[in-house]
Amino acid sequence: MSTMQTSGTRRERRAAAQDPRPAERSSPREAMLARRRRTMIAAGILSSLLTAGLLLLVLLPGIGTAGAAEAADGTQAVAIGDPKTATIVPGAGWEVTGAGSDELLLVSPDRGLTVRISPAPDGKPAEVLADELGIGAGSGPGKIRTETLASKLAVAHVDSATRISAAVGDDRRAVLLGVALSEPDAKQAKRDLTSYRPALVALVESIRLG
């Protein structure tokens, strides 16, 4: 009996091998729908990539221009503000970042001094600076001092050992300046704020409104 069962099992296996059950297949309609879905997905991905590429082409040149640092030649006027509020002529070798924007950054050739310049609200320089710093105008330590430049503009400023806050302008409008020593670089160059004053005077005198 055992032999008969074994023979039967073998015959079943041979029959299964010779006549396998056909694999289930999708209908032509389902295959067409699947292909259509794959095509739509591929088209969507391609469209997204093309859109991203176009955005990069449009945006990157502007980003690069706004963020790129350039070396001043000592003669070219640089715009302050967007729209332009004033211009300044950095000395040769100064690093210029943000030309034509609302925050112009200048770095001295030895990188020991930074000067940030931005448009200010309407008003006289002393008033603008007082509002910016939250202090009163007048004389004495920590108070605002006002001087008339050779350009006939006024400069109001508050000085400390490592920083100068200033506003340069006329009776109608001004620009704000924040001057600071870059401690590691200035220390390495063995310079203090006083040693940079001639360069700062030249910068301030080069400012023109409008």
C-alpha positions in Angstrom: 0.0 0.0 0.0 2.9 2.3 0.8 4.3 1.6 -2.6 1.0 2.5 -4.3 0.9 5.8 -2.5 4.4 6.6 -3.4 3.7 5.8 -7.1 0.6 8.0 -7.0 2.5 10.9 -5.5 5.2 10.6 -8.2 2.6 10.6 -11.0 1.0 13.7 -9.5 4.3 15.5 -9.4 5.0 14.6 -13.0 1.6 15.8 -14.1 2.1 19.0 -12.3 5.5 19.5 -14.0 4.1 18.8 -17.4 0.9 20.8 -17.0 1.7 23.8 -14.7 -1.1 26.1 -13.6 -1.0 29.1 -15.8 0.1 32.3 -14.0 -2.5 34.9 -13.4 -2.2 37.7 -15.9 -3.7 41.2 -15.9 -6.2 42.2 -18.5 -5.1 44.4 -21.4 -7.1 47.2 -19.9 -5.3 47.0 -16.6 -1.9 46.9 -18.3 -2.9 50.0 -20.3 -3.9 51.8 -17.1 -0.7 50.8 -15.4 1.4 52.1 -18.3 -0.6 55.3 -18.3 0.0 55.8 -14.5 3.7 55.3 -15.0 3.8 57.8 -17.9 1.9 60.4 -15.8 4.3 59.9 -12.8 7.4 60.2 -15.1 5.9 63.4 -16.7 5.2 64.9 -13.3 8.8 64.3 -12.1 10.2 65.7 -15.3 8.0 68.8 -15.1 9.1 69.4 -11.5 12.8 69.1 -12.5 12.3 71.5 -15.3 10.5 74.0 -13.1 13.3 73.8 -10.4 15.9 74.3 -13.1 14.2 77.4 -14.4 13.9 78.8 -10.9 17.6 78.3 -10.3 18.4 80.0 -13.6 16.3 83.0 -12.7 17.2 83.3 -9.0 20.9 82.3 -8.7 22.3 85.2 -10.8 20.6 87.7 -8.5 21.6 85.8 -5.3 25.2 85.6 -6.5 25.3 89.4 -7.3 23.8 90.4 -3.9 26.0 88.1 -1.8 29.3 88.3 -3.8 32.2 90.3 -2.2 34.2 92.5 -4.6 37.4 94.5 -4.1 37.1 98.3 -4.4 39.4 100.1 -6.8 39.3 103.4 -4.9 37.5 105.3 -7.5 34.1 103.6 -8.1 31.1 104.9 -6.2 29.0 102.2 -4.5 25.3 102.6 -4.1 23.7 102.5 -0.6 20.1 101.4 -0.3 17.5 100.0 -2.7 16.3 102.3 -4.1 19.6 104.2 -3.9 19.8 106.6 -1.0 23.5 107.6 -1.1 26.8 106.5 -2.5 30.2 106.0 -1.0 33.7 105.4 -2.5 35.6 102.8 -0.6 39.4 102.9 -0.7 41.4 100.6 -2.9 41.5 97.0 -1.5 38.4 97.4 0.7 36.1 94.4 0.4 32.5 95.4 -0.6 29.5 93.2 -0.1 25.8 94.1 -0.7 26.3 97.0 -3.1 22.9 98.5 -3.9 21.2 96.8 -1.0 19.9 98.1 2.4 23.0 96.9 4.2 26.4 97.6 2.7 29.3 95.9 4.3 32.9 97.2 3.9 35.9 95.3 5.3 39.3 96.9 5.4 42.2 95.4 3.3 43.8 93.9 6.5 40.3 92.7 7.6 40.8 94.5 10.9 37.8 96.8 10.5 34.2 96.4 9.4 31.8 99.2 8.4 28.1 98.5 8.0 26.1 101.2 6.2 22.4 101.4 5.8 19.7 104.0 4.8 18.2 105.8 7.8 14.7 107.3 8.4 14.2 110.9 7.4 15.7 113.5 9.8 18.9 115.2 10.8 22.0 113.0 11.5 22.0 113.7 15.3 18.2 112.9 15.6 18.5 109.8 13.5 21.5 108.5 15.5 19.8 109.3 18.8 16.7 107.3 17.8 18.9 104.4 16.6 20.8 104.2 19.8 18.1 105.3 22.2 20.3 108.1 23.7 20.2 111.9 23.9 22.2 114.3 21.8 24.7 116.5 23.6 28.3 116.5 24.9 30.1 114.3 27.3 31.1 110.6 27.4 28.7 108.4 25.4 26.9 111.4 24.0 26.4 112.3 20.4 28.9 114.7 18.8 28.1 116.5 15.5 30.7 117.9 13.0 30.5 119.4 9.6 32.4 117.6 6.8 34.3 119.1 3.9 31.4 117.8 1.8 29.1 120.1 3.7 27.3 117.1 5.1 27.0 116.6 8.9 28.3 113.6 10.7 26.9 112.7 14.2 28.8 110.1 16.0 29.3 108.2 19.3 32.8 106.7 19.9 34.2 104.0 22.1 37.5 102.1 22.1 36.4 99.5 19.7 33.2 100.9 18.0 31.8 104.0 16.3 28.2 104.6 15.6 27.5 107.4 13.2 25.0 109.0 10.9 25.9 111.1 7.9 23.5 113.4 6.1 21.9 116.8 5.8 18.7 118.3 7.3 16.5 115.9 5.4 18.0 112.5 5.5 21.0 110.4 6.4 22.7 107.1 6.3 23.8 105.1 9.4 27.2 103.7 9.9 28.3 101.0 12.4 32.1 100.7 12.7 33.7 97.9 14.6 37.1 96.4 15.1 37.4 92.8 14.0 39.2 91.7 17.2 41.3 88.8 16.0 42.4 90.4 12.8 43.0 93.9 14.3 45.0 92.3 17.1 47.1 90.4 14.7 47.7 93.5 12.7 48.5 95.3 16.0 46.0 98.1 15.2 43.4 99.9 17.3 40.5 102.1 16.2 42.6 105.3 16.2 44.9 103.9 13.6 42.0 103.5 11.2 40.7 107.0 11.6 42.3 108.4 8.4 40.7 105.6 6.3 37.4 106.3 8.1 37.6 110.0 7.5 38.1 109.3 3.8 35.1 107.0 3.7 32.8 109.4 5.4 34.0 112.3 3.3 33.2 110.3 0.1 29.5 109.9 1.0 27.1 111.7 -1.3 23.3 111.7 -0.8 20.8 111.0 -3.6 
